[in-house]
Amino acid sequence: MLPIGLDRRVPMMEVLELFSGKSTIEKVKDQTAKAPPNQGDKPKFYEALYLGLYEDLQGHGEAAMGHFSHSLELEPASVYMREVGRVHRDLAKAGKLPWKGAAALP
């Protein structure tokens, strides 16, 4: 894992813990649920996007697609991270991701 400093976006620090094998999907969802109301749907968007990436890396394609679809609903504008999710989803659907069949994360 690359070292990452403090990320104030909810739930990004918990997402980092998840990808490093020190957290769970449930804890990411708990952090999102605690986000201040003034953050709108951004925490839910980041949760859905990164859980989609995580589930895909774990080999859980159907769950990943559900998260990606949800993230695209939460962020209708064409912004960079939305496009990351859209492209990843499209490549996954087409079976064109290079890590298919690779070992899952811890």
HELIX and SHEET records of a PDB file:
HELIX    1   1 MET A   12  PHE A   19  1                                   8    
HELIX    2   2 ILE A   25  ALA A   33  1                                   9    
HELIX    3   3 PRO A   37  GLN A   39  5                                   3    
HELIX    4   4 LYS A   42  LEU A   57  1                                  16    
HELIX    5   5 GLY A   61  LEU A   74  1                                  14    
HELIX    6   6 TYR A   80  LYS A   93  1                                  14    
END                                                                             
